[in-house]
Amino acid sequence: MKTYLVVSALSVAALFAAPACAQQLVPAGSEIAFTSKQMGVPVDGKFRKFEAQVSFDPKKPEAAKIAFTIDLASVSLGAAETEAEVVKPDWFDTKKFPQASFQSAAVKPAGAGKFEVTGKLTIKGASQNVVVPVALSQASGITTATGGFVLKRLDYKIGDGDWKDTSMVANDVQVKFKLALTGVGAL
C-alpha cells in the first residue's frame, strides 16, 4: 500500500544526513519527502520528525561530518489507516526499529555549489552504501541543501511478506530532501 512511501522517506532522510559543528538545522525550512508507486500510482509521503548533525565547511568538504536520524513512526501519508499499517513489522517495524539513520563517509565537490555525499543508510537493521548528489544555495544567513536519490525498498526489508511483489508496490522509492541550515560558511 502506501507504506512503501515510508521507505522513500527514509531514503530522503539518508540524503539529508549531516553531523553538527556550529551548524544548526532549521526545522521550519526543512523537509524529507518520498514518492513511491503502488499499482503504478504515485504515492507521496514525508517524515515529520528528523534530526541532522552537520559539520561542513564548503571550502573543505572532505572534512565534513554528516549524520541524520529519522523517527520512522512520524511518517505522514495523508491517510491514518496507511500510517497505522506502515509502522507494522512487514514495513518499518517501528517497535523494533524506531529510527533510520545516515552517516557520511565522504563528501566531494561536484561543481559550483554541488557536492556528492557518500555514506551508509540504515533502515530496519539493514545498511547500504548510498551516494547522494546535494546542491547548496545561500540567502539571508540560511544555507539550503537540496537533493534526492532512489532507494530500493527491498534492500532494507521494507515491504516483507506479500508486499515483496513489486508489481503491487514498486521497489524504487524516490527520496527528496530540503535542509535549511544556519552557520555554514560562504560558498
PyMOL commands that set and color helices and strands:
alter all, ss='L'
color gray80, all
select helices_A, chain A and resi 3-16+27-29+61-63+72-74+80-86+153-156+161-164
alter helices_A, ss='H'
color red, helices_A
select strands_A, chain A and resi 24-25+31-38+41-47+50-55+65-71+75-76+99-109+114-123+126-139+142-152+172-182
alter strands_A, ss='S'
color yellow, strands_A
deselect
rebuild
show_as cartoon
